[in-house]
């Protein structure tokens, strides 16, 4: 065994240990350098490039109208940036990159100005150079996330920018990069904006309307992908495919929505109205489908915009449209009938110490009228007198009757912000002023005060009357769809099978028809079909909760249905305005009239035969040429034409001739010519003229369109080989 030679081995071990120690110090030093001096750089790189797992957002579902038109859809939008340090460590080198920028900066600035003309070429150039010269914390020149344009751009604009020099280079070489967002696009602009809803932009979260109510269905499910670096490039490896959102089909009819919106805005802008706010709801009687819903509020610019969904959220005292509910309860309970008379007197009656007035009290009132007439002229005394007389001792029976007929129903509609009605039960023991029940509460409640009801509840109640007592839940969404296939169907929902006895409903339908035909609702009527409804004019509290401030505000409404003899649609129109004049029938009723006429006009179907005048016979202009073909067409039109030649169009042989128009008929005469001479083609169409010339070996050239006005070779000229005949048309 050889002896261990420590004097040779130990120096070698010592040298290896020193080298390994130095390597260790180098690794630690490099790590410390990366953690400190290069911290910001690598933090930015990591945030943009080195996420192992990246969430992939799905496409949000579309919102469609009842006939499949897009009302809301998702489109990509981009924010674009430049990384001026990108690629500085590659083989190109910093100096060469700077020379490329110096060479291309002018053309880039020019092209950006063409794409975004609101900023000049020099501004773009100075702005890009400022980003390039910016010194980062790591001491390097050039911003890493310099915004090229401050706002989002659409896909087409993004593609234009992507084509520019340097910008079209790969991301990690050229430095051009972007952030993609899902933008919600509304093809019909602000139409039904508050009902369809909107989004919180970059947050990709629903703000209101159906967007919020059906957010979980529209949103879809996020996907996942892994990002890996392979050969100095990053690859995205799909792990879980995102599931796109479902589409929802609404009940909104675009044409009806547009019609209702224009009718309301026109009335709000009328100088006599000068409305602060307006609401329209149009509902289909049998299904409860909301075909149109308009919410207009006057903005600071004086124009009207959809700001708040007042149709479902604005609870207020409804006014005289509530009188129908009061009389429906009394009629259904058998307390009153239409023949009963009411002593309204001179238009002023004391009710438990407070004066109850009719709108015409200054003109002497209505005197003694019956129940039906009380609604026709909207008599406050007529309604409050009877309700107080028969329910004054037991007001809870009256309120229970209101609950029974459905005016108090919680509709449970899928719109965030909906508030159910507030109709309180009698309570004389409470100390809460807003809940206290006094002797004057019942008379004033019966005419539309002392309650809080949103327009959607009022129109649903009137729709039940139109629907022979069956109350339907307002329906906003009919279907959920995926890739064109129906996934779920929302059937119409019946809230109450019968809100009152059939005879009571029939009586109320007749009274409401008379309100329009011979009462205060005349302006809501139509000469083409019957309309039924009720006017409403209520003084509403101001912002301080009072009724007697310097400016008086009114809530004007008209609720009804049409056609009255076979109801198809129910509609409510509400207008909030300040000062006089104020008339529910004269202002809201006018809007109702325009909507009803417009909707019914869309359903008109005329036969083409109705447009034909049997006493008038139109003789068409007939060209010369193939008169067999002309005769075939004329016979089809029922126009007389002589046929004194042999042959027919069905045989496929042309018969050349001329056409002459006479009184109520066309004279067709055959013209025979020798095949060796140029025929007379003046008056023929291009097709016949070219056919007859070229069949005889003559080349034809056509100039213009119509009938042949002149020909370059006169008729009767002998045909020679190679002849070219110019045809000039008119």
Steps between C-alpha positions, in 0.01 A plus 500: 500500500631837395541772760252798501691804378334786686748762377363449145126432562414766759602800287269370230207463744572847631494648146166331420351627827613855422351484149165366630495768770560771243224358281265501800585861578440587133157333501400678822636830368311467175183414690546806722557715190179370339305552823615859541633681195292302248193459722276745312593361161429139589183592689362659184610209286344252741173688511470494122672186390563240763164403635489123501120492494300761314124538520323517163178696494205365299287703262202655675162391366283722282173666595245474219165659424188286467564458126871417537658842441817577696441745785828436684807306389868476592778639281875509578667832581869567557733732687833517318849551649865506398791340686804705393741260675372189323769305317794712624678188623471309172740480208375818334666722758393829656669722239339322211159519666545873554587543133185309399287729719672809358426377148136401561379758755376749237301243304357350823389846620345574161306170489379545859371846404307342212343252742446752784463839325424690822875494583752655259801327347743708709305428817523126435871526424578702815284270710670180379847651542408603855417138578822383339714743701331437832752370755377207708602418857742240370691775319398386154346745254156417361161446663383141514122566496454828310138554386485581130139621516318594824169332419385159390482429128286256303628193318523662155704790634720258692575310177600826328743589781639146501613542135735794574883462488650357824144450631463198273807330648455218755401631846833421671700642213312809385347589836145570382253336740139542605226426749176350371161581647147380435291801404120491501355628175140617457402504131183699572677757716307609807181316407367333819838577657399477865308175448769329290762629745867594478844387616779642717749510212840352588361334812288278273218509753134578441367831625121481465204371298482153348880500475510488881194279555627231260872560555580142601338370178648760267850493651598141422787310668867601498756271338863436594829472311861443602773726370838338434828632362641287220814604304477858626135526395185465703235246413142494627383148577120470540397310812131580529301653215283796605124449470335794330193657657144419400286737293172628640199589285297786644137590438597848376380588150749745347247678277249542784775616735614761251142612438428538873826685564444754222136560599596564864795730424294706256242564773759570770659761275171677436531850654169461684615173653873558555512169685764406755452127461296253298420128504334270247430129541337302219386148592347215302169407658496120472862431595607797713795556263649846538533613138632848579621677814621860490656700786584858409646761735608852406874540542714804572533556124124539465469178299324182612699188585438159657661551842284306748253218443210697647248262343580240767661703778314833521228449761266794536137583563337385173209742497172440321606182319462342847126582504441199275639274775275664761182455298602147392516400869162659577337349189644155573383519862151593381504828694428710191369464145513720191147636547573643845502881511744726685431857617825672403333839533693807391831315493605550864407266786632492855654169595565473875605862526692525173362624166487242221493672160425397144721642223209719377392635837554858380248434220231369733578126515305209349193494724338159537666228287505120492788267574606455137496874436714557811783307334437652156554852638745386772297647786695498828180551697316226309761236594595612853138552604396142421816335635476697825129426526527123463848435647547786747409288800718207390781638280695175531240335276573754229878447528453120498297550182792689344730212591249256350477671160880497462588870507723424802664192341876453521578430135848351567633634172866431406607866502721621786345805662137389485295606802166331583202728573442653842130486595470505877245330718304713752691555826380773735732403785835566332690818578677493163360796307546326164297196617235674707145436380259792538142551387622687191737221394235282334337774284836619373636148452198417283596771246869407476670668794643346819650215293830438319483304175746466210369526141578133433245396765233733364535375143495137622171569680344658190632212291309260726177693429572481126574126539155430647630489856812285453809676637823420318849555636692750285739296288830652383688188383349223288789264433857410578695388194835343420639483146157569354331224701241570772635379835221626723156646437332741742129441472248774588426498874148551636504691830123488553252296303224749580528837671122550511173345389455474121200734503694756703786491248258533209334802663836668560609435141186679376552794737864541390393498136251778579775701675668530160192527278304750712716597798830673576708248304388606152848601386622145556240359263521406134265523202621161375443283808354515850713599798429456872686662787513748785665837545694604809621836631660510845687768687823342623729590787805711428854408605431617856199269537236774479224603258488874555841635407544773241493254205218249465591169336253268333503132410293461182402156379279306265461124531292297259479229236419464131309395298234515771275236340786249466792622717848424370716757678492686829693823539574757769647845437621710794640853490641703788490876452496827691224759491182536299356400261495138616267240351540125502257458212625796300872424533560134590189408301650656185811282533277195552308591183817521286635171638170315452457625143862417414484150647174414328634637170780242520238224505315621190513248216381607159450290188683607186165478322377793711755725328385409147269745324263296287391814307854582392702297251870574470649428157873428537767622260564210259826483303540382142665162453369157591126574495418138591664560839322836532165338425562235769563766764206718392261206523624436853422862591153480347578751224359446153747439216426377145642161407467480124810292439594139531711370785517568873750588773480150648648355181822692564520658152529880495258696283649837410281801468388837635271605783260795485297618800138594440205569733478212752697259278837437332520430127777252417600467134747256351785632283680259268846588360755324286777334700762653266425864590530706820166495689335805655566461875396852611257476793622153603658413831871417510437126534282471187710742293828319571339159439354583160820673377744235615277220371566654157876519550521869596697597812295730730641753748259655750538850649272607785182329620129492420368473145704539177489863394722471194718250316829571319410287192169590337226238468496337157881512452641179359687300758875453445742287695658674800232772530469673840176681583505757783173520696423816699240457773279742692 
